[in-house]
Amino acid sequence: YRENPEKFKFRGVRTETVVLVPDVNMSAKEYHEAVEVIQKRVAALAGKNDYIVKEESGKLRIVMPLAVFGEDATAQKIETIIKEYVSCPLALSVAVAREDKEKSEFSYTYCDLEREDIVSAERYEGTLPVESNGNFEDTDSFVKFTVSVEKASELREKLLENYNRKDWGLYLAADRTLADSAYKIACNEEMDTFYLPFSKDNSAWKVLLEYPEIAMSFNCFAEIPVVWEEESVIEGENQCREDEIAMPAVCLEYGRNGLQDTFDGGDWVENIANLKDSLDALGIPYAFGTSGGERQKVVVKTAQKDMSAFVSKILAYFWPSCTVTYGNTELGYLIIKDVSAIETDKGTYAFQVKVSENSLFAQETDRQLSEVQEEEPQEWGLMINGEMIAKTDKDLSEALKEDEAALVFEKNCLGNNEKFDEGLLPLLKLIETTVNTQGSSGDAFWYRRSWFLSEDNMVEERPETSNSLWEPYDPEYDKICETIVEAYPEAEMELSRIRDGFLEISLHMDIQQDYQTDILRAVKKIYNDCGLKQGIYDGVLFYVDDGEEVARIALDDLRYLYEGEVSKGTIFVTVPCMEDVEIFKELLEADEFFKDFEPVYNCHEFLKSVLIQ
């Protein structure tokens, strides 16, 4: 019972498990203080006795009934609620906002509200005792909170004029960087007393108005609610029951790529059939389920040893992008007629790509080759969805001129093994099946996220193992990681599998006064020390305090930057406020390093204004 209390406490009840991992910069004192606050927050969200919070190796494991998050809770909704009420510092503010629907424009004004500004907060039953612009007729319970005299004066000065105008609403924003975290409220004329409608059965308002703040955000890893298939009209060849998957396991979620989550019936069935065909080509056992309601998302569960990050993202690409490269230069997209794994010697294979309608591509290739041809011949390569998977020493320039070229790539770029052998044949069959699958509509499954289960079936923040043979091997990436970690030991690197060849670097630097100079210094150092000017990646994205989604620096179009002949790329800067934009403008204009980049600025205050709505 002590080791597995959730098995007894929630017998017969669907539960949700969330793992919270502290920020790398959080001190031991801040962590222990945060644990006490999080215990209170979870109790307010789930009910005093309806949850478990357990410390394990410096992280928190939280278990509570799935019903806390709603009947049809999705992973996105669960993560939003956890961030809003449990795992993040909440920067409160009071805001007035108005949407001009004809012009699709938002107008807003807000005023920060610190915890020490709140004098009292208490729940009452009944209707609101004040009139307001909000629609509060159905309110039967509310929280009344008062603020200090000084804060009331500031609120009146900033907000009262617009609040009294027609079509303007008053909001309590829990955090302007979190979507759906703004609550409509009312107030008295003096703006020292506010009324927040809140269900009488819900105590989560205490997180906003009563409990102390935590110092830093925790990273959140949530279990995704799944209904596993017991039987199916489309039964996969290697499909099995969820409890038959070897542990540790990984669960992969796939959904529609677009604003709407739900598929049409025909598209839903076709995509499930295609996804199971791709999984069967791998020859691994898998369980299959749905998440988020009817025709929304599907979840695949496999053993971690049978999966890799590369495979998880290529499984659902039914129109993968195939690109031929010469050295470090991408020559353009191929119109693929067929991809197949062919046996060259006993137990050794190669990729054969048949190309159709190739004349226009060949002309463009000739032009590009004349620009990048070097004294020493370069290797030709094949990229799928931005990942280099195979190369050849043969010259393909003449073959590409044929209308129906057959290109053969015999050198392997996966798993640090030069040849495609029997161990890689399942992956070749997967790519063959996926590339050759032609869907009948533009609505296809796309990879959304993964979560990992330990040997004892508990959610973990990272996998214990994976099939490294099924992962692209990039020696340059390993060198770059080593160089960056030498200079910034807490930095994290990741190659994006969604955007072609994009390197993401999280620096975990504090955003404090004069942080702009520190960021640009880090960008230059990493860029120069790692040889990024040589065009290894399409772009490099630097995150600073990425949990807040601010202070992002992106150098784009790096594949066009060659030593001795530097052409303009683009630097994208996303910052917390307009004052920061001006500081970055001055620094970039004065720095010789950035003269070959075209700056584009985005102020995060604009994003906040939209999120308030």
N, C-alpha and C positions, 0 to 999 in steps of 0.2 A: 504493500500500500504506500509506503514512504517513497519507494523508488518510482512508482507509476500511479500517482494519485488520480490522474485524469481518467484512468480506466475504471475507477470505482465511483468517483464523484459525478461523472457524466455518463453513467451506464445508459445506453439506449438513446443518447442525445447526440446529434451531429455537432461536432466542435470545430473550432478554428484555432490553429496554432500560429503564433507570431514569434519570431526571434528578433530581439533588439540587440545590436552590437554597438558599443560606445564609439564615439569619434576618436580617432587616433590621438588627437590633441587634448582629450579630456583627462584631467588629473584624477588621482584616486579619491581625493576629497569631493570633487565635483561629481564623480560617479556614484559614490555612496549617498550623497545628498539627493541625486537624481533618482536613485532606486526608491527612496522613501516617497518622493513625490509621485513617481510612476505607479507605485502601489495604490495611492489614493486616487489617481486618475483612472486606473483600471476599475477600481471599486465603484467610482461614480458612473462609469460607462456600462458596466456589466451587472452591477448589484453587489451588495456587500459580501455575499457568500457564494457568488456564482462565477468564480474565476480561480485560476491558479497562476501565481507569478513565482518562478523558480530561478535562482541564480545558478549558472553553470559555467565555470571557467571564464569568468569575467564578462558574461553576456546574460541576457534575460530571456527566459522562455515563458510566454504567456499563453494560456489555454482558456478559452471561454466558449459558451454556446454560439454556434453560427447564427442563431436567431438574433443575437445582439446587433448584427449588421443588416438585418432585413431578410425576408424570405428568399429573394432572388439575388443575394449578395454576389457581386463579381469581385475578382481580385483587385481591380482598380478601385472599386468602392471601399473595400476593406482597407487597402493601403491609405486611401484618402482619410478615412475616419481615424485610423491609427495615428497618422501624422497630425491630424487636426486636434486630437484629444489626448494622445499618449506620448509620442516619441519626439516631439519637436518643441523648442521654445516658441511661444506664441506672442508675436508683436501686435498687441491690441491697438485698435484705432477706432475712432468714431468718424463716420464719413457721410456726406450727402452726395447723392448721385442721381443723374437723370439720363435717360436714353432717348435720343432723337431717332425714332424708328424710320422716318422718311430718309434721313441722311446716313443712317447706320453709324451715328457718332455717339460717343459717351462723354458726358461732362461730369466731373467729380471734384470734390474738395474733401480733404480728410485732416484729422488732427490726432496725433499719437496719444495713447492712453496707457500710462504706466500703472503697474499694480498698486504702487503707493498712492496713486491718485484716487483709488476706489476706497471710499469711507465705509460703506456697508453694502451687503447684498443678501436678499432674503426672498424666498418664494411665497407667492400668494395664490389663492384660487379665486376665480371670477373673471370678469371682463376688465379691460384696461380702464383706469380712472381718468384718462386724458383723451382728447381728440387728436387725430394725426392724419397725415396724408396716406398712411398705410391702410391696408385692408385687414383689420383685426376683429371683424364682427364675430368670427367663430372662436375667438380666444376664450378658453375657460381656465387657464392657468398662466401665470407669468412670474418673472423674476424682477424685482425692483432693486435697482442699485443706484447709489448716490456717489457723487464725486466731490472733491475738495472745492472750496471757494475759489482758489486760484485757477484750478482746471476748468471750472464752470465759466469763469470769465474768459479764458482762452477759447473755449468751445463756442461761446456766443459770438466772439469777435470773428472767428473763422467760418462758422457754419450757419448761424441763425438766419442771415439774410436769405440764403438759398433754401433753407429748410422751410421757410414760410411761403415760398413760391410754389405754384401749382406744378404737379407732375414730378416734384423732387421727393426722393425717399431718404430716410435716415437709416444708417446701418451701423452695426457693430461688426467690424472686421477682425476675425481672430488672427489672421495672418494674410497680408496682402499678396504674398507669393503663393498661397494655396487656393486652388479653385474651389468654389462651393463652400467657402468658409466665412461668408458674410451673412449676418442675421439682421432681418429688418426689425427696427426698434422704434419706440416713440419716446417723447420726453415732455417735461413741463416747460413753461415759458422761460424760466431762469436757466434752463439747461444744466441743472445740478442734480436732477433726478431722472432716471431712464427706466423704461419698461421693456423687457425682453420676453416675448411670448415663448413658452417652453412647456412641453408636456409634463403633467404632474407626476407621471411615472418615470421621468427621466431626470437624473441628477447630474448629467454631464455639464450643466452650466457652471458647476463648482470649479471645473477645470479652467474655465475662462475667467471667472470673477473672484474666486475664493482661494484657490490653492497657490502655493509659491511657484515660481518659474524654475525651469531647469536651465543649466548653463549652455548646453550644446545639444545638437540633434543626435539621436541614435539612428544608425542605419537599420532599415526595417526589411525583414524577409518573411513574407506571409504565405501560408498554405493556400492553395487555390481550391475553392469548393468544386468538387467533381461528382457527377453521377456516372459511375462506371457501367459499361455495357455488360449485361448478362447474356443477352442474345441480340443478334443483329441481322437485318435483311442482307447486308453486305458484310459477310464474314471474311476477315483476313486470313490468309493461309497460316500465318504464324501468330495470330491473335490468341490471347489467353486471358484468364481471369486476373484481376488486379493483384490478388494475394498470391499468385504464382510467380510474380516477378522477383528475381534474385535481388537481395539487398547488398550494399546501398543502391538506391535507385535515383532516377532523375525523371521529373515530369515536365513535359514540353507543352506549352499552350499555343494554339494557332487560331487565328480569327480573320475576319474580313479586313482588308486594307482600305479604310475609308472612314467617312464620318458616320455612316450607318453601320451598326453591328450585325444586323440580321440579314441573312441570305434569302433569296427566293428558293422555293422548294427544290427545283431542278438543279440549281447551282450548288445547293447544299449537298445533295446526294452525289453529284458528279465529283465534287471536291473530296468528299469522304472516300469515294472509290479510288480516286487518284492517289490520295495520301496513303491509303492502305496498300496500294500497288507498290509505291515507293518503299514503304516499310518492309514489305515482303521481299523486295529485291535485295535488301540487306541481309535477310535470313536470320533475324534476331527475334526472340519472343517479345511481345509488346501487349500492353493492355490499352483499351480505347474507351474514352468517355466524353461527356459534354459538360460545359460550364456556362453559366450566365443566362440560362433560359433556352427556349426553343430556337434552333437554327442560329446560334450566335458564335460559340467558340467550341473547339474540341481540344482534348488533352490526351497526350500519349505518354505512357509510363514504360520505361525500359530500365534495365540494369545500367548503372553508370559505366561499367566496363564495356558495354555494347554501344556507347554513344560518345560523340565529341561535339564541341561547339560548332565546328564547321558543318557537320552532318545535320545537326538540329536546325540549322538555318537553310540548308539546301533542300531539305525534305519536301517543303511545300512550295518551292519555286517552280511553277509549271511553265514559265516563260523566262528561263535564266538568260542572263546576258553573257554571251561568249565573245571574248576579245583575243585577238592575236597581238603579241608583243614582239618587238625587236630590241634586245637589250632591256633598257628601262623605259622604252617608248611604247605606249599603246597605239596601235595603228587603226583602231576602229572596231565596230561591232560586225560580227559575221551573221549572215542569214543562214542558219543551220538547216540542213536537210535531214541529217542523221548523225548520231554519235554512237559509236560502238567500241567495246573492248575486244581487241583482236589478240590472238596468241602468236607471239613471235618465235619463241622457243618453248620447250617443255617447261611449264610452270612460270613462264615470263610473258607479260602482256604489254600492250601499248594502247594509246587512245587514237582512234581514227575519227576524224571529223570531216563529213562531207558537206560542202558548201554549195548553195545554189544562188542564181541571180547575182553573180559576183563581179560583173564588168565594172560597174560604177565604183565598187569598193576597191577593185584593183587599181583603177586610175588614181584614187585618193592615196592608196598605199604607195604607189610609185612616187608621188609628190612628197610624201612624208619621209620615205626612205632616202630620197636624195638630200634631204635636210639633215638627217641624223646618221647617215652611213659613215663609218669610221674606218681607219686603216686596218685595225684588227676586226675580223668578223665577229658579230655578236650572236648569242643564242636566240633562237626563236622560241616563243612560249605561248601557252594557252591559258587564259584566265577565265574562270567562271564566277560570276557575281563578285568580281574584284579580287579573287584569290588565285594566285598562280598555282596551277595543279600539275602542269606537265611542260617539258621543254624538249627541244631537238637540236642537234648540231647541224642538221641538213638545212640547206638554203631553200626557203619556201617562196622566194620572190617570184620565181617563174611559175610555180604551181598555182599561186594565187591568181594568176592572170587567166586561168582556165575558167570557163563558165560553171563547171561542176567539179571544183577542185576536191581532191581527197588528201587531207593533211594528216600525217602520222606523227605523234609525239611519243617517244619511247622512254624519255627520262622523267622519273618521278620527282615531284616536289612535295610529297606528303610523308610525314613521319620519319624523316631523316634516313630514308632508304632509297638508294639511287634507282632501283628497278621496281616496276610493278610486278609483285609476286602474288602467290595464292592468298596471302593475308590481306591484300588490297583489292582482290577481285570483287568482294561484296560491295565495296565503295564504288568501284568502276561500274558495276551493274546498277547501283542506285543512280549515279549520274546519267547513265545511259537511259534508264527508265524515265527519270525526271525530265531530262532535256527533250526526249522524244515524245513526251505526253503533250497532246494538243487539247487544251480545254476549249469549250465552245463559247465561253463568255469571258468578260474581263474581270469577273468576280472570282478571285482565287484566295485560298488560304495563304496567310503570311505568318511567319514566326513572330510571336509577341513576347514571350518570356519563358524562363525556366525556374524551377525550384527543386531543391535537393533534399533527399531523405536519407538519414543515417542507417546504420545496420539495424537499430532498434526502431526504425520507422518514424523518427522525429525530424522536423524541419531543420535544415542546416543552411548556413550562409554561403557555403562553397562545397563543391564536390570532393569526395575522398579520393576518387580515381576517375579516369576516363580512358578512352581508346586513343592513345597518342599517335598510333599509326594512321588514324583517320583525320589528322589535323595538319593543315599546311605548315611546312617547316621553312622558316625564314631566318637564316643565320644573321642577316643584317638587323632584324628586329631584336634578336638576342643581344647583339653588340650595343644597340641603341639603349636597350633597357639597362644594361650594366653601366653605361656612361651616365645616364640620367640619375640612377640610384646613387652613384658615387657623389654627385653634386647635391642631390636632394633625396636623402635616405627614405623619406616618407612618401615619395612620389609613387603613383600607380599608373601603369600604362596598359592600354588595350587597343588592339586592332579592330576597327569597326567591321562587322560582317554584313552590315546593311548598306552603308555608304562605301563605295568602292575605294579601297586603299586608304582609308582615313585613320590616322593615328590620334588617339585621345590620351592626353596626359593630365592627370589630376595632381596638383602640386600641394594641396592642403596648406595654403598660406592664409594667415589671418588678414581679413580686410580691415585695415586700420588706417590711420592718417598716413599719407604719403605712400600708400601701398602701390600706387600706379607705377612708380619708378622701379619697385621691387619686381613687379610682374614683367615689365619690359626687359629688365636685366636678365630675368630667368629665361624669357623667350629667346633672346639673342644667344645666351650661353648654350642652351640646349640645341638650338638651330645650328650653330657653328660647330660645337663639339661633336655632334652626331652626324655631320655631313648631310643634313637634310636638303641642302641646296642642290644635291646631285639628282634630285627628282625621284627618290625612292617611293615617296607617297604623294597622293593627290593633294593632301592637305594635312595640317597639324592643328589640333584643337586643344588649347590650354584651358583647363578649368581651375579656378581658384575658389575655395570654399564651395564646391559644386553642389553641396546639399541645399544651398540657397539659390542656385541657378543664376548667380550674378557673377560679374567680372570674368567673362569668357573672352579669350583672345584666339581667333582662328586665322591661320595663314593658309590661304587656299590656292589651288592651281599650282602646287609646287612641282608637279611633273613637268612643267614647262621651264623650269629654272635649271640651267646648265652652267657648269663652271666655265667662266670666261665669257659667257653670253647670257646675262641675266635679263629676262623679260619681266614685265610687270605681273605680279600676282595680286591678290586681294587680301587685306587684313580686315576681319570683321571684329568689332569690339562691342560687347554687351556689358553694360555697367549699371550700378544701382541708381544713379540719379544724374540730372542734367549737369550739375557742377563737375561730376567726374568726366563727362564728355569733354568739357572745355579743357580740363587738365590733360587728358589723353591727347587732344588735338595739339596742344602746345608741345608736349613731349615727342610725339611722332614727327611733327614738322621739324623739330630741332635735331633729330637723330638721323645720322647718315645711313644707318642700317636699314631704316624703313623707307628710304626714298624711292625704292623700286616697287613699293606696294601702294595700291589704291585703297585708302581707308573707307570703311562703311561703318557707321555708328548706329547702335540701337540702345535707347535708354530704357532701363527696366521699369521706370515709373509708368511708362505707357502700358506695359504688360500688367502692372498692378491695377491700373485703372479699369482695364477690361475684366480682370478677375474679380474685382469687387462686385461687378454685376452678376 
